Amino acid sequence: MKSNSSDGSGRSVHSLALLGWSKFFQENYDLLKEIKGKIARVTGVRKNMLLVSDGSSEWLTTIGGTFFHGVVERFPAIGDWVLVKDSVITYVLPRKNALSRGASGSQDAMGNACKEQLIATNLETVFVVCGLDHDFNPRRIERYITLAYNCGINPVVVLTKGDLHDEPEQFVVEVESLVFGVPVLLLSKEDPTGLTQLTEYLYKGESVALIGSSGAGKSTLINRLAGENLQQTGEISKSVGKGKHTTTSRDLLVLPCGSIVIDNPGIREIAFWGNGGGLDTAFSDIESLAQLCRFADCTHMNEPACAVRKAVEKGELEEARLVSYQKMRRELEYLEERQHKSSERIEKERWKDVALKIKAMKKKRPHG
């Protein structure tokens, strides 16, 4: 067993704790026998190189060749704890979790992403940042919340640019009606209350990732929390009223309070990767209503005695929310199906089912 006071190379783990080193990582590290190297955390992505830190110093590294030949299980991403030898990453320690999505530009014939893109790893919280300008989109927020829950990470919604409206609280009420149990915080340049409330979700040694659209105010938020300009921000565009996108890389930063934040470039497409049951949590209202439907496998489309459709008709459930839920349900079911079958085989089986139904309908048709 290696000493809990060092990383095996004489360095104290006290400096590592500043970056989030915990008992979980120490226990996994202690299990290693053959693999050697200095412990560090990935703090930045720079084209073909990764920036790492051991809490005392920071340096650029390359990725070992074994990662490109499928020899190792995990490919390094920002937030990962790794072993480094001669400025080369040789191993990635097991993760607590990973925030990932379907990579944009990698769609299959069905329009679903076919490659995974890791956003950040080893997180306690995800801040979903949304500006109260052209960026505000309730359906998009629902997808972000589902994405976070799918990855087993707790979300917090942060509404920025509250100073653009006379009564921004109405947006808070609207979002709270969609994200049951998820904290919704309102930020404004003129009122520090929201920023103070946000610090309640920042703990020393714990990691938070910020996700949202370009110009939503993620970098500005980090600068306000840090009390200095750590991240570059853009001016507000007069034509669309949004901040210009300036974050082009992923960065892990330690705030004065000791909390660790990971800034990310703006996300245009919120594609899912894997199904971790996040939809049931994000849409707990629909899931509760579904328990009252006559059929256990009710699709909430045209089935009789559908409690969900009834709630829509009575104005208790917004039609757009149900449509959003159904769309995400189909996406996640397809992803789960694809884990075991190729998309081509899935398509063949679906068309076979359609052909069988048409054949059955023709047989039942009365002869004139």
C-alpha positions in Angstrom: 0.0 0.0 0.0 1.2 3.5 -0.9 1.3 6.1 1.8 -1.7 8.4 2.1 0.7 11.3 2.6 2.3 11.2 -0.9 1.5 10.2 -4.5 4.2 7.6 -4.6 6.9 10.0 -5.8 7.4 12.0 -2.6 4.8 14.7 -3.3 2.4 15.5 -0.5 -1.3 15.0 -1.4 -2.1 18.2 0.4 -1.5 20.1 -2.9 -3.6 17.5 -4.8 -6.5 18.1 -2.4 -6.6 21.7 -3.7 -7.7 20.2 -7.0 -10.2 17.8 -5.6 -8.2 14.7 -4.7 -10.3 12.6 -2.3 -10.5 9.2 -0.6 -12.2 7.8 -3.7 -9.2 8.5 -5.9 -6.7 7.6 -3.3 -8.3 4.1 -2.8 -8.2 3.5 -6.6 -4.6 4.7 -6.8 -3.6 2.4 -3.9 -4.8 -0.6 -6.0 -2.3 0.1 -8.8 0.8 -2.0 -8.8 2.5 -2.1 -12.1 1.6 1.4 -13.3 3.9 4.2 -12.1 3.9 8.0 -12.6 3.2 11.4 -11.0 -0.4 12.1 -10.1 -1.9 15.1 -11.8 -5.3 16.4 -12.8 -6.2 17.5 -16.4 -6.9 21.2 -16.2 -7.0 22.3 -19.8 -7.3 21.1 -23.4 -4.9 22.7 -25.9 -5.4 21.2 -29.4 -3.3 18.0 -29.4 -1.9 18.5 -25.9 -3.4 18.5 -22.4 -2.5 20.9 -19.5 -2.2 19.1 -16.2 -1.5 20.2 -12.6 -0.4 18.6 -9.3 -1.6 21.5 -7.3 1.8 23.1 -7.1 2.8 23.4 -10.8 1.2 23.1 -14.2 2.6 21.8 -17.4 1.7 20.6 -20.9 1.6 16.9 -21.7 1.0 14.6 -24.6 -1.1 11.4 -24.6 0.6 8.1 -24.6 0.3 6.0 -27.7 -1.6 3.2 -26.0 -4.6 5.4 -25.8 -4.9 5.5 -29.6 -4.9 1.7 -30.0 -7.7 0.7 -27.7 -5.3 -0.8 -25.2 -6.6 1.4 -22.2 -10.1 1.7 -21.0 -10.4 5.5 -20.6 -9.2 8.3 -22.9 -8.1 11.4 -20.8 -10.5 14.4 -20.6 -10.6 17.6 -18.5 -11.3 16.8 -14.9 -9.6 13.4 -15.0 -6.9 12.3 -12.6 -4.0 10.8 -14.5 -0.5 9.4 -14.1 2.2 11.3 -16.0 5.7 10.1 -16.8 8.2 12.3 -18.7 5.3 14.7 -19.7 3.3 11.8 -21.2 0.0 10.7 -19.8 0.2 6.9 -19.3 -3.0 6.1 -17.3 -6.4 7.6 -16.3 -7.7 6.7 -12.9 -11.3 5.5 -12.5 -13.9 8.3 -12.6 -16.6 9.2 -10.1 -18.8 10.2 -13.1 -18.5 11.8 -16.6 -20.6 14.5 -18.2 -20.8 13.5 -21.8 -23.0 14.1 -24.9 -23.3 12.9 -28.4 -20.6 14.6 -30.5 -22.0 17.1 -33.0 -21.4 16.3 -36.7 -21.4 12.6 -36.1 -25.0 11.7 -36.9 -26.1 8.4 -38.3 -28.9 7.8 -40.8 -31.5 8.4 -38.1 -30.0 11.8 -37.2 -28.6 10.6 -33.8 -25.1 11.1 -32.7 -22.9 8.1 -33.1 -19.8 9.3 -31.1 -19.3 10.3 -27.5 -17.9 13.7 -26.5 -16.7 14.0 -23.0 -17.4 17.5 -21.5 -15.9 17.0 -18.1 -15.3 14.3 -15.5 -15.4 13.9 -11.7 -18.0 16.5 -10.9 -20.3 17.3 -8.0 -22.6 19.7 -9.8 -23.4 21.1 -13.2 -24.4 24.7 -13.6 -26.8 25.1 -16.6 -26.2 28.7 -17.6 -28.9 30.4 -19.7 -29.1 34.1 -20.6 -32.4 36.0 -20.4 -32.0 37.3 -24.0 -32.4 35.4 -27.2 -30.7 32.4 -25.5 -33.7 31.7 -23.2 -35.4 28.5 -24.3 -37.4 26.3 -21.8 -37.1 23.2 -24.0 -33.4 23.6 -24.2 -33.1 23.8 -20.4 -35.1 20.6 -20.1 -32.6 18.9 -22.3 -29.7 20.2 -20.3 -31.3 18.9 -17.1 -32.0 15.5 -18.6 -28.4 15.3 -19.8 -27.0 16.1 -16.3 -29.3 13.5 -14.6 -28.4 10.9 -17.3 -24.8 11.3 -16.2 -25.6 11.0 -12.5 -24.8 14.7 -11.7 -26.9 17.2 -9.9 -27.9 20.3 -11.9 -28.4 23.9 -10.9 -30.0 26.4 -13.4 -28.4 29.8 -13.5 -30.3 32.5 -15.3 -28.0 35.4 -16.3 -28.6 38.9 -17.7 -31.6 39.5 -15.4 -30.9 43.2 -15.7 -32.3 43.1 -19.3 -35.9 42.8 -17.9 -38.0 44.8 -15.5 -39.5 41.7 -14.0 -37.0 38.8 -14.5 -38.5 36.8 -11.7 -41.2 35.6 -14.1 -38.5 33.6 -15.9 -37.5 32.0 -12.6 -41.2 30.9 -11.9 -41.4 29.5 -15.5 -38.2 27.5 -15.2 -39.1 26.2 -11.7 -42.3 24.8 -13.1 -40.3 22.7 -15.5 -37.3 21.5 -13.3 -38.9 20.1 -10.2 -36.5 20.2 -7.2 -33.7 21.8 -9.2 -32.4 25.1 -7.8 -33.0 28.1 -10.2 -30.9 31.2 -9.5 -31.3 34.6 -11.1 -28.2 36.7 -11.7 -28.1 40.4 -12.5 -25.2 42.9 -12.6 -27.2 45.3 -10.5 -28.2 42.9 -7.8 -25.6 40.7 -6.0 -28.2 38.5 -4.3 -28.1 35.8 -7.0 -24.3 35.6 -7.0 -24.4 35.3 -3.2 -26.9 32.4 -3.5 -24.8 30.7 -6.1 -21.8 30.6 -3.7 -23.9 28.2 -1.5 -23.3 25.6 -4.2 -19.6 26.0 -4.3 -17.6 23.9 -1.9 -13.9 23.7 -1.3 -12.3 20.8 -3.2 -15.5 20.1 -5.2 -15.8 20.5 -8.9 -18.5 22.2 -10.9 -18.9 22.3 -14.7 -20.6 25.2 -16.5 -22.5 24.3 -19.7 -24.7 26.5 -21.9 -24.9 28.2 -25.2 -22.3 30.6 -26.6 -22.7 34.0 -25.1 -24.8 32.8 -22.2 -22.4 34.4 -19.7 -20.4 31.4 -18.4 -17.0 33.1 -18.6 -18.4 36.4 -17.1 -19.9 34.4 -14.3 -16.5 32.7 -13.5 -14.8 36.2 -13.5 -17.4 37.5 -11.0 -17.0 34.5 -8.8 -13.2 34.9 -8.9 -13.2 38.6 -8.4 -10.9 39.0 -11.4 -10.8 38.4 -15.1 -9.7 34.8 -15.4 -11.6 34.1 -18.6 -11.9 36.3 -21.7 -15.4 37.6 -22.5 -16.9 39.2 -25.5 -18.9 42.4 -25.9 -22.6 42.3 -26.2 -23.7 42.1 -29.9 -26.2 44.9 -30.7 -27.9 42.9 -33.4 -28.9 40.0 -31.3 -28.2 41.2 -27.7 -25.9 38.3 -26.9 -22.3 38.1 -25.7 -19.9 37.0 -28.4 -18.5 33.5 -28.0 -15.0 33.7 -26.7 -14.3 30.4 -24.9 -12.7 28.0 -27.4 -11.0 25.6 -24.9 -11.9 23.8 -21.8 -10.3 25.1 -18.6 -10.3 23.9 -14.9 -9.9 26.8 -12.5 -9.7 27.1 -8.7 -11.7 29.9 -7.2 -10.6 31.9 -4.1 -13.2 30.0 -2.1 -11.5 26.7 -3.0 -14.2 25.5 -5.3 -13.1 24.1 -8.7 -14.9 25.2 -11.9 -14.7 24.0 -15.4 -15.6 26.4 -18.2 -16.6 24.9 -21.6 -17.2 26.3 -25.1 -20.8 26.9 -25.9 -22.9 23.9 -26.9 -25.1 24.1 -30.0 -26.5 20.6 -30.1 -27.6 18.8 -26.9 -27.4 15.2 -28.1 -27.6 12.4 -25.6 -25.1 9.6 -25.1 -26.4 6.7 -23.1 -29.5 6.4 -20.9 -28.9 6.9 -17.2 -32.6 7.3 -16.3 -32.3 11.1 -16.3 -35.6 11.5 -18.2 -37.6 10.0 -15.4 -36.1 12.4 -12.9 -36.3 15.5 -15.2 -39.9 14.8 -16.1 -41.1 13.4 -12.8 -44.5 15.1 -13.3 -45.2 13.2 -16.5 -43.9 10.0 -14.9 -46.3 10.4 -12.0 -49.2 10.9 -14.3 -48.2 7.9 -16.4 -48.7 5.7 -13.4 -52.5 6.5 -13.7 -52.7 5.5 -17.4 -54.7 2.4 -18.2 -51.9 0.7 -20.1 -48.4 0.3 -18.5 -46.7 0.9 -21.9 -48.9 3.9 -22.8 -47.2 6.2 -25.3 -49.5 9.1 -24.4 -50.5 9.5 -28.0 -53.9 8.1 -28.7 -54.5 5.4 -26.1 -57.8 5.4 -24.2 -57.8 6.4 -20.5 -54.4 8.2 -20.8 -53.9 10.3 -17.7 -51.1 12.3 -19.4 -53.3 13.3 -22.3 -56.1 14.1 -20.0 -53.8 16.4 -18.0 -52.9 18.2 -21.3 -56.6 18.6 -22.2 -57.4 20.1 -18.8 -54.5 22.6 -19.0 -52.6 20.9 -16.2 -49.7 19.9 -18.4 -48.2 22.0 -21.2 -48.5 20.3 -24.6 -45.0 21.5 -25.6 -43.5 19.8 -22.5 -45.1 16.5 -23.4 -43.8 16.7 -26.9 -40.3 17.5 -25.6 -40.6 14.5 -23.3 -41.7 12.1 -26.1 -39.0 13.3 -28.4 -36.3 12.7 -25.8 -37.8 9.3 -24.9 -37.5 8.2 -28.5 -33.9 9.4 -28.7 -32.9 7.6 -25.5 -34.7 4.4 -26.5 -32.9 4.4 -29.8 -29.5 5.0 -28.2 -30.2 2.1 -25.8 -31.2 -0.1 -28.6 -28.2 0.8 -30.7 -25.8 -0.4 -27.9 -26.7 -3.9 -28.9 -27.6 -3.6 -32.5 -26.3 -1.7 -35.5 -28.6 1.1 -36.8 -29.0 -0.8 -40.1 -30.4 -3.8 -38.3 -32.7 -1.6 -36.2 -34.1 -0.1 -39.4 -34.6 -3.5 -41.0 -36.5 -4.7 -38.0 -38.7 -1.6 -37.9 -39.6 -1.9 -41.6 -40.3 -5.6 -41.1 -42.8 -4.7 -38.3 -44.4 -2.1 -40.6 -44.7 -4.6 -43.4 -46.3 -7.2 -41.1 -48.8 -4.7 -39.8 -49.8 -3.7 -43.3 -50.2 -7.4 -44.3 -52.4 -8.0 -41.2 -54.6 -5.0 -42.1 -55.1 -6.3 -45.6 -56.2 -9.7 -44.3 -58.8 -8.0 -42.0 -60.1 -5.8 -44.8 -63.6 -7.1 -45.8 -64.0 -8.2 -49.4 -66.6 -6.2 -51.4 
